[in-house]
Amino acid sequence: MDRSWMNAHRISEEYEKGVSVFLQYVKENAKSVNGTYFCPCVRCVNQIRQDLGNLHDHLFMFGIIRTYTVWTWHREVLDQPTTLRGTNYVDEWMSDHLEDMIRDVGEDNFGRANLYDSLINDSEQQLYPGCSNFTCLSATLKLFSLKARNGWTDKSFTELLKEMLPENNTPPIRNYEAKFFLCPMGLEYQKIHVCPNDCVLYIKEFASPKYCPTCGLSRFKKKSNRNTADEGNGGAPAKVMWYLPIIPRFKRMFSVKEDAKNLKWHVVGRKCDNLLRHPADSPQWKKFDETFPEFGADPRNLRLALATDGMNPYGNLSRKHSSWPVMLVIYNLSPFLCMKRKYVMLSMMISGPKQPRNDIDVYLKPLIDYLKLLWEEGVEVFDSDAEQNFRLRAMLFCTINDFPAYGNLSDYGSHIHAY
C-alpha cells in the first residue's frame, strides 16, 4: 500500500485521499475500545485513543507521524518471510546487529557465558521440523511482542506455549523459560544491597562486610528461627537498590543509525533564530561551550538532565511508601524526542518504604562514578551513522525536580515552613 501521501502537504488532495484510506483500514482492521482507536498524529503519537471523527481531525490539524509507515498499532504486520534465512526479518536483524551487541557487552564476558553460540544456534534452528517461516529465536520474539501489545498474563502465555505447537518444538514452554531465553539480548541491571539506615552501599570496599561499618546493623534480614549469633550470615538482604548501568545503553543508542543521527540534532537540525525553544538555546548551554570548547566541539557528547522524586508504586494514598526512581533525560535530542518514554532512561530505583532524604547521595554513588568516568575520560563507542569509533563524553547539565527533592539532592533547606 502506498504511503507517500504521509509526506504530502496536509491541505493537498493526495493527503486527503491518504487519510481516507488510512481511516478505512483502521475501521476494518484495528482493535476498537469503546469505539476509539490509537491516534498516530504528532500530538497523540499512538499513545492516546480517539474516535474516528477526532482521529480524522487530528490528522489534519497536527499531521501524521511520517515515520509510521508500518501501521503496527492498527493491526498491520510485516510480511511473513518465505525462507528460513535471507528474507527472515529477525535473522537479518541478528546478522546485522549481533556483532554490535557483542561489542557493547564485551567479547570476554559474552564468550564466557556462551551467549554468542547460543544466539547463533537459536537464530538458525527451526521452530519445529519442517517449519520454514520461523526459527526458535524469531518465534519467541514474535510471541513476546504479542504478549506485550495485548496484555497477556504470564499464565495465559505459558498455556499458549504448551498447547499451540506440535511435538518436538524448540521454544521454551513456560513464561519464565522464555524470559531467560531472551535475556542475552537485554541490558544488565544490578541489585545492590543497602544498609537499612542508608549509611552505605555494599559495593567496592564494602562488598564483603555483613554488618554496616557505620551503624552496625545486619546487612541481611533476621529470621525468626535464627539465633542472634547467626544473624548476618546470609539470606535475604534487608534493603536493595536496583541500578541499571548507563554506558551500555548509550552504546546501544549509537549502534542504531537513526538514533545516532538524532543525537546530533542540537547542532545539525536545530533552528537558530535567538528564540528559546530548547536547552541548547539557553545562555547556560552557550556558556558551557565557551568554558569547555573541547567538549562542545563534538556534537555527539551528551548533555544530561537528572530527574527524581518519590512515588507510591501501590497507588494507595493511605499507604505510606516512597520509592524513588532516578531518570536521565538526553538533551541532545529534539524537543519532540527528548521527553519520549523511549529516550528517558531509568538509571536506578531506590526502594522504600521511607524516602532517602539527604542520604540520597549514598544511593547516587554508582551513577556519579559512571558520570565522572564519562566526563573525565570518556568511553570508546561506535557511531553507526558516521561508521566510526569515537570517544564519548557526557556531562550533567541540570536537574529536574520539585523543591523538596531539590533540597534532598543539593542538601539545601528548601522546605517551606508556615509560622
C-alpha positions as CSV (number, residue, x, y, z in Angstrom):
1,M,0.0,0.0,0.0
2,D,1.3,3.4,-1.0
3,R,2.4,5.6,2.0
4,S,3.8,8.6,0.1
5,W,0.8,10.7,1.0
6,M,2.1,10.8,4.6
7,N,4.8,13.3,3.4
8,A,2.4,15.4,1.3
9,H,1.0,18.8,2.5
10,R,-2.0,18.5,4.8
11,I,-4.2,20.6,2.5
12,S,-3.4,18.7,-0.6
13,E,-5.8,16.3,-2.3
14,E,-3.2,13.5,-2.1
15,Y,-3.1,13.8,1.7
16,E,-6.9,13.9,2.0
17,K,-7.2,10.7,0.0
18,G,-4.5,9.0,2.0
19,V,-6.2,9.9,5.3
20,S,-9.4,8.3,3.9
21,V,-7.6,5.1,3.0
22,F,-6.0,5.0,6.5
23,L,-9.3,5.6,8.3
24,Q,-10.9,2.8,6.2
25,Y,-8.0,0.5,7.1
26,V,-8.4,1.4,10.8
27,K,-12.1,0.8,10.7
28,E,-11.7,-2.7,9.1
29,N,-8.6,-4.0,10.9
30,A,-7.8,-2.1,14.1
31,K,-9.0,-3.2,17.5
32,S,-11.6,-0.8,18.9
33,V,-12.1,0.1,22.6
34,N,-15.5,1.7,23.1
35,G,-15.3,3.0,19.5
36,T,-11.8,4.5,19.9
37,Y,-8.5,3.8,18.2
38,F,-4.9,4.8,18.7
39,C,-4.3,8.2,17.1
40,P,-1.0,8.4,15.0
41,C,-0.9,12.2,14.9
42,V,2.2,14.0,16.1
43,R,0.5,15.1,19.3
44,C,-1.0,11.7,20.3
45,V,1.8,9.6,18.9
46,N,-0.2,6.3,19.2
47,Q,-0.5,6.7,22.9
48,I,-4.0,8.2,23.1
49,R,-7.2,6.7,21.7
50,Q,-9.7,8.8,19.7
51,D,-12.9,8.1,18.0
52,L,-12.8,8.1,14.2
53,G,-14.1,11.7,14.0
54,N,-11.4,13.1,16.3
55,L,-8.8,10.9,14.7
56,H,-9.7,12.4,11.3
57,D,-9.5,15.9,12.7
58,H,-6.1,15.3,14.4
59,L,-4.5,14.0,11.3
60,F,-5.4,17.3,9.5
61,M,-4.7,19.6,12.5
62,F,-1.4,18.1,13.7
63,G,-0.3,15.8,10.9
64,I,0.6,12.1,10.9
65,I,3.9,10.7,12.2
66,R,5.8,10.5,9.0
67,T,7.9,7.6,10.1
68,Y,4.8,5.5,11.0
69,T,4.9,3.6,7.6
70,V,4.0,0.2,9.1
71,W,0.8,0.6,11.0
72,T,1.6,-1.8,13.8
73,W,-0.6,0.0,16.3
74,H,-3.6,-0.7,13.9
75,R,-3.0,-4.4,13.4
76,E,-0.8,-4.2,10.3
77,V,2.1,-6.8,10.4
78,L,5.2,-7.2,8.4
79,D,5.0,-9.6,5.5
80,Q,5.9,-13.0,6.8
81,P,9.2,-14.5,5.4
82,T,9.1,-17.3,3.0
83,T,12.5,-18.8,3.7
84,L,14.4,-19.6,6.9
85,R,17.3,-17.4,6.1
86,G,17.9,-14.3,3.9
87,T,14.4,-12.7,3.9
88,N,13.7,-13.5,7.5
89,Y,13.4,-10.2,9.3
90,V,14.7,-11.3,12.7
91,D,17.5,-13.3,11.1
92,E,18.6,-10.2,9.1
93,W,18.5,-8.2,12.3
94,M,20.6,-10.8,14.1
95,S,23.1,-11.0,11.3
96,D,23.4,-7.2,11.2
97,H,23.5,-6.4,14.9
98,L,24.8,-9.5,16.7
99,E,28.4,-8.3,16.4
100,D,27.4,-4.8,17.7
101,M,25.7,-6.5,20.7
102,I,28.9,-8.4,21.5
103,R,31.0,-5.3,21.2
104,D,28.6,-3.4,23.5
105,V,28.6,-6.1,26.2
106,G,32.2,-7.0,25.9
107,E,33.6,-10.0,24.0
108,D,35.2,-11.6,27.0
109,N,32.1,-11.6,29.2
110,F,29.9,-12.6,26.2
111,G,32.2,-15.5,25.3
112,R,32.4,-16.9,28.9
113,A,28.6,-17.1,29.1
114,N,28.5,-18.9,25.7
115,L,25.9,-16.4,24.6
116,Y,27.2,-15.9,21.1
117,D,26.9,-19.5,20.1
118,S,23.5,-19.7,21.8
119,L,22.1,-16.8,19.9
120,I,23.5,-18.0,16.6
121,N,22.1,-21.5,17.1
122,D,18.7,-20.2,18.2
123,S,18.5,-18.0,15.1
124,E,19.2,-20.9,12.8
125,Q,17.2,-23.7,14.5
126,Q,13.8,-24.5,13.0
127,L,10.8,-23.9,15.2
128,Y,9.8,-27.5,14.6
129,P,10.8,-30.0,12.0
130,G,9.6,-28.8,8.6
131,C,8.9,-25.2,9.6
132,S,10.3,-22.7,7.1
133,N,8.8,-19.4,8.4
134,F,10.1,-19.2,11.9
135,T,13.2,-20.0,13.8
136,C,13.3,-20.7,17.5
137,L,14.5,-17.2,18.2
138,S,12.2,-15.3,15.8
139,A,9.1,-17.2,17.1
140,T,10.0,-16.4,20.8
141,L,10.5,-12.7,19.9
142,K,7.2,-12.6,18.0
143,L,5.3,-14.3,20.9
144,F,6.7,-11.9,23.4
145,S,5.8,-8.9,21.2
146,L,2.2,-10.1,21.0
147,K,2.2,-10.7,24.8
148,A,3.3,-7.1,25.5
149,R,1.0,-5.5,23.0
150,N,-2.1,-7.4,24.1
151,G,-1.6,-7.6,27.8
152,W,-1.4,-11.4,28.1
153,T,-0.9,-12.7,31.6
154,D,2.1,-14.9,32.4
155,K,-0.3,-17.9,32.9
156,S,-2.0,-17.5,29.6
157,F,1.3,-17.1,27.8
158,T,2.6,-20.4,29.4
159,E,-0.6,-22.2,28.4
160,L,-0.2,-20.9,24.8
161,L,3.4,-22.1,24.6
162,K,2.4,-25.6,25.8
163,E,-0.6,-26.1,23.6
164,M,-0.2,-24.2,20.3
165,L,2.8,-26.1,18.8
166,P,3.3,-29.7,17.7
167,E,5.6,-32.1,19.5
168,N,9.4,-31.6,19.2
169,N,9.1,-27.8,19.0
170,T,12.1,-25.9,20.2
171,P,10.9,-22.8,22.0
172,P,10.6,-22.7,25.8
173,I,7.3,-23.9,27.2
174,R,7.0,-21.6,30.2
175,N,7.0,-17.8,30.5
176,Y,10.0,-17.9,32.9
177,E,12.0,-20.0,30.5
178,A,11.1,-17.7,27.6
179,K,12.3,-14.7,29.5
180,F,15.5,-16.4,30.4
181,F,15.8,-17.5,26.8
182,L,15.9,-13.8,25.6
183,C,17.9,-12.4,28.5
184,P,21.2,-12.2,26.4
185,M,19.5,-9.6,24.2
186,G,18.6,-7.4,27.1
187,L,20.6,-4.9,29.1
188,E,22.1,-5.7,32.5
189,Y,20.9,-4.4,35.9
190,Q,22.5,-4.7,39.3
191,K,20.8,-5.4,42.7
192,I,22.9,-3.6,45.3
193,H,22.5,-4.3,49.0
194,V,22.0,-1.2,51.1
195,C,22.2,-0.6,54.9
196,P,18.7,-0.3,56.3
197,N,19.7,3.1,57.8
198,D,21.0,4.3,54.4
199,C,24.6,4.5,55.7
200,V,26.4,2.7,52.9
201,L,26.0,0.6,49.7
202,Y,27.6,-2.8,49.9
203,I,29.9,-2.3,46.9
204,K,33.6,-1.9,46.3
205,E,35.3,-1.6,49.7
206,F,32.1,-2.5,51.5
207,A,31.2,-5.5,49.2
208,S,32.1,-8.2,51.7
209,P,31.1,-6.9,55.2
210,K,27.9,-8.4,56.7
211,Y,27.3,-5.6,59.1
212,C,27.2,-1.9,58.4
213,P,30.5,-0.3,59.3
214,T,28.7,2.9,60.4
215,C,25.7,1.8,62.5
216,G,26.4,-1.9,63.0
217,L,23.1,-3.2,61.6
218,S,23.0,-6.5,59.8
219,R,23.1,-6.5,56.0
220,F,20.5,-9.3,55.9
221,K,17.1,-9.8,57.3
222,K,16.8,-11.5,60.6
223,K,14.7,-14.7,60.6
224,S,12.6,-15.6,63.5
225,N,14.2,-19.0,63.8
226,R,17.7,-17.8,63.6
227,N,19.9,-17.2,66.6
228,T,21.3,-13.7,67.2
229,A,24.8,-15.1,66.8
230,D,23.9,-16.4,63.3
231,E,22.4,-13.1,62.2
232,G,24.1,-11.6,59.1
233,N,25.5,-14.9,57.8
234,G,23.4,-14.8,54.6
235,G,19.8,-14.8,53.4
236,A,17.6,-12.1,52.0
237,P,19.1,-8.6,52.1
238,A,17.5,-6.1,54.4
239,K,17.3,-3.4,51.7
240,V,18.1,-3.4,48.0
241,M,18.6,-0.8,45.3
242,W,18.3,-1.6,41.6
243,Y,20.9,0.1,39.3
244,L,20.9,0.0,35.5
245,P,24.3,0.9,34.1
246,I,24.1,3.8,31.6
247,I,27.1,3.3,29.4
248,P,25.9,0.1,27.7
249,R,22.6,1.9,27.0
250,F,24.4,4.8,25.4
251,K,26.4,2.4,23.3
252,R,23.2,0.7,22.2
253,M,21.7,4.0,21.1
254,F,24.7,4.9,19.0
255,S,24.6,1.4,17.4
256,V,21.2,2.4,15.8
257,K,21.8,4.6,12.9
258,E,18.7,6.7,13.3
259,D,19.3,7.3,17.0
260,A,23.0,8.2,16.3
261,K,21.8,10.8,13.8
262,N,19.2,12.2,16.2
263,L,21.7,12.6,19.0
264,K,23.4,15.3,16.9
265,W,20.2,17.2,16.3
266,H,21.2,20.1,18.6
267,V,23.9,21.1,16.1
268,V,22.7,19.6,12.8
269,G,19.0,20.1,12.9
270,R,18.3,22.9,15.4
271,K,16.9,26.2,14.1
272,C,19.0,29.1,15.4
273,D,17.0,32.3,15.5
274,N,17.7,33.6,19.0
275,L,14.4,32.2,20.4
276,L,14.4,29.9,23.4
277,R,12.9,26.6,22.2
278,H,15.3,24.1,23.6
279,P,18.0,24.0,26.4
280,A,20.6,24.3,23.5
281,D,19.3,27.9,23.0
282,S,19.9,28.8,26.7
283,P,22.8,31.0,27.9
284,Q,23.9,28.2,30.2
285,W,24.5,25.9,27.2
286,K,26.4,28.6,25.3
287,K,28.5,29.5,28.4
288,F,29.4,25.8,28.9
289,D,30.6,25.5,25.3
290,E,32.7,28.6,25.8
291,T,34.2,27.3,29.0
292,F,34.9,23.8,27.7
293,P,35.3,24.2,23.9
294,E,36.8,20.7,23.5
295,F,33.6,19.1,24.9
296,G,31.3,21.3,22.8
297,A,33.3,20.6,19.6
298,D,31.9,17.1,19.2
299,P,28.0,17.2,18.9
300,R,27.9,13.6,19.9
301,N,28.9,14.4,23.5
302,L,25.8,14.1,25.7
303,R,24.2,16.7,27.9
304,L,22.0,15.0,30.5
305,A,19.4,16.1,33.0
306,L,18.7,14.1,36.1
307,A,15.2,13.8,37.4
308,T,14.0,12.2,40.6
309,D,11.1,12.3,43.0
310,G,9.3,10.0,45.4
311,M,6.3,7.9,44.3
312,N,3.9,5.4,45.8
313,P,4.0,2.3,43.5
314,Y,0.9,0.8,45.1
315,G,-1.5,3.5,44.0
316,N,-2.9,3.8,47.5
317,L,-2.7,7.2,49.0
318,S,-3.5,5.9,52.5
319,R,-0.3,3.7,52.5
320,K,2.9,5.4,53.4
321,H,5.5,4.3,50.9
322,S,8.0,6.3,48.9
323,S,10.2,4.7,46.1
324,W,12.5,7.0,44.2
325,P,13.2,6.4,40.5
326,V,16.2,8.3,39.2
327,M,15.9,9.1,35.5
328,L,18.2,10.7,32.9
329,V,16.9,12.9,30.0
330,I,19.1,13.3,26.9
331,Y,19.1,17.0,25.8
332,N,21.0,16.3,22.6
333,L,17.6,15.2,21.1
334,S,14.9,17.4,19.7
335,P,12.1,18.6,21.9
336,F,9.8,16.1,20.2
337,L,12.1,13.2,21.3
338,C,13.9,14.1,24.4
339,M,10.9,13.6,26.7
340,K,9.6,10.5,25.0
341,R,9.4,7.4,27.1
342,K,11.8,5.5,24.7
343,Y,14.6,8.0,25.4
344,V,14.1,8.7,29.1
345,M,16.5,6.3,30.9
346,L,15.7,4.8,34.3
347,S,19.1,4.6,35.8
348,M,18.2,3.4,39.3
349,M,15.3,2.6,41.6
350,I,15.7,3.5,45.3
351,S,13.3,1.2,47.1
352,G,11.1,2.4,50.0
353,P,9.2,2.3,52.2
354,K,10.9,5.5,53.5
355,Q,12.4,8.2,51.3
356,P,16.2,8.6,51.4
357,R,16.1,12.3,52.3
358,N,19.6,13.8,52.4
359,D,21.2,10.3,52.3
360,I,20.2,10.1,48.6
361,D,23.9,10.9,47.8
362,V,24.7,7.4,49.2
363,Y,22.4,5.8,46.6
364,L,23.6,8.1,43.7
365,K,27.3,7.0,44.1
366,P,27.3,4.3,41.3
367,L,25.6,6.7,38.9
368,I,28.0,9.5,39.9
369,D,31.0,7.3,39.3
370,Y,29.8,6.5,35.8
371,L,29.2,10.2,35.1
372,K,32.6,11.1,36.3
373,L,34.1,8.5,34.0
374,L,32.2,9.9,31.1
375,W,33.3,13.4,31.9
376,E,36.9,12.9,32.7
377,E,38.0,10.0,30.4
378,G,35.1,9.1,28.1
379,V,34.4,5.6,26.7
380,E,35.0,4.2,23.2
381,V,31.7,4.0,21.3
382,F,30.9,3.1,17.7
383,D,28.8,5.7,15.8
384,S,26.7,3.8,13.3
385,D,25.7,7.0,11.5
386,A,29.3,8.1,10.8
387,E,30.5,4.5,10.8
388,Q,33.5,5.2,13.0
389,N,34.6,4.8,16.7
390,F,34.8,7.9,18.8
391,R,35.4,8.9,22.5
392,L,32.0,9.6,24.0
393,R,31.9,12.0,26.9
394,A,28.9,13.3,28.9
395,M,28.0,15.9,31.5
396,L,25.2,16.6,33.9
397,F,23.6,19.7,32.5
398,C,20.8,20.2,35.1
399,T,18.3,18.5,37.4
400,I,14.6,18.4,37.2
401,N,12.7,18.1,40.5
402,D,10.3,19.9,42.9
403,F,11.6,21.9,45.8
404,P,11.6,19.1,48.4
405,A,13.5,16.8,46.1
406,Y,15.8,19.7,45.2
407,G,16.5,20.1,48.9
408,N,17.5,16.4,49.2
409,L,19.7,16.4,46.1
410,S,21.5,19.6,46.9
411,D,21.3,19.4,50.8
412,Y,19.7,22.8,50.9
413,G,17.0,24.0,53.3
414,S,14.3,24.4,50.6
415,H,11.3,23.2,52.6
416,I,8.8,26.0,53.3
417,H,7.7,26.3,56.9
418,A,4.5,28.0,57.9
419,Y,4.6,30.2,61.0
